[in-house]
Amino acid sequence: MNIILFTNKRGQIWNFDLNLLHFGISAVTGLVVLFAVAVYTGTRIAGDEFKHVAKWQGMVEEQQAEVSEARHNAQADIDALTLRIGKMQAQMLRLNALGERLVDQSDLDKDEFDFDAVPAVGGPGDALDVQSVPLVEFLSMLDTLGSEMADREQKLSVLESLLMSRSLHARVMPSGKPIAEGWLSSKYGKRNDPFTGKQDFHKGLDFAGKKGSEVIAVGDGVVSWAGKRTGYGNLIEVNHGNGYTTRYGHNESHLVKVGEKVKKGQQIALMGSTGRSTGPHVHFEVLQNGKTVNPSKYIGK
C-alpha cells in the first residue's frame, strides 16, 4: 500500500509505503503489550488491595480478641464481686442474728434495736455533687467494709460470751425467795428453840405459808438430795456449782429426783410440815463451800 500526503505548508508531499502484513503484526503486538501492561498493572493494584484487606482483617481480629479478653476479665471481676458481696451478706446475717441474741440476753427494747429494719439516717444533699465511684476506690471501700464487719463480729461475739457468762452466773447464783406465796417466820442466827425454849443457832430462814403451796428453786442446778433427813423431814438439796448449795426442808412431797436438772423459779416441792416442824413452812439454807451462810443477802427484798 502506497500512501501520499499533501500539505499546504510549503507544498510538501509525504509518501508512505504501508505493508499491511507488517502493520497487522505491529498492531497485534501493540495490543498484546497494552493488554500485558494492563494485566500487570491490575494485578499489582489488586495485590496491594489484598494486602490492605488482609491488614485490616488482622486489625479487626486483634480488636475482637481484645474485646473478648476485656469481656472475660469483666465477667471475672463481676464473679469476684458477686462472691465477695455474697460473703458479706452471709456475714451480715450472722451479725443480725448475733445482735438479736444480744438484745434478748440484755433485755433491751426490741423496737429500738430492730436488726431487720434499716437504720434511720438522712440529711440534706445536692444531687449535682454526686459522682460515680471508680472501680479501684469501690474495691477499696468493700475491703474496708469487710474488715470493719469482721471486727464488729469478733467484738460482738466476745460481748455475747460475756453476757452469756453473766447470765449463767446470774441463773446459777442463788437469789430470790424459795416460795411463791408466804412470809418470813424465822430469821437466820441465834433464837429460842420452839421445842425446848433454849437458845440455839438457826442455820437458815423459815418461810411459812399454806400447806401444799409451791416451793421453788432459787437458781439453776442439779438435785443432789431428795429424801428424808433427820430434823429436816423431806429435804431437797440443789447443787448450783461454784461451791453453792441450797436446801429446802419440811416438804410435804417432792416433784424432782436426784440427778435432775432444775431451773431458777421451777417448782420442786409442795410446802409441808414434816420433820421437826410446828407448822407448814420451808426451812431454807444456803451453803457456800459446805458451810451455811446467811440466806438473807441472797433472797433480796
Sequence and secondary structure as in RCSB ss.txt:
>XXXX:A:sequence
MNIILFTNKRGQIWNFDLNLLHFGISAVTGLVVLFAVAVYTGTRIAGDEFKHVAKWQGMVEEQQAEVSEARHNAQ
ADIDALTLRIGKMQAQMLRLNALGERLVDQSDLDKDEFDFDAVPAVGGPGDALDVQSVPLVEFLSMLDTLGSEMA
DREQKLSVLESLLMSRSLHARVMPSGKPIAEGWLSSKYGKRNDPFTGKQDFHKGLDFAGKKGSEVIAVGDGVVSW
AGKRTGYGNLIEVNHGNGYTTRYGHNESHLVKVGEKVKKGQQIALMGSTGRSTGPHVHFEVLQNGKTVNPSKYIG
K
>XXXX:A:secstr
 EEEEE SSTT EEEEE  HHHHHHHHHHHHHHHHHHHHHHHHHHHHHHHHHHHHHHHHHHHHHHHHHHHHHHHH
HHHHHHHHHHHHHHHHHHHHHHHHHHHHHHHT  TTTT TTS         GGG     HHHHHHHHHHHHHHHH
HHHHHHHHHHHHHHHHHHHHHHS  S SBSS EEEE SEEEE TTT SEEEE SEEEE  TT EEE SS EEEEE
EEEETTTEEEEEEEEETTEEEEEESEEEES  TT EE TT EEEEEB  SS SSSEEEEEEEETTEEE THHHH 
 
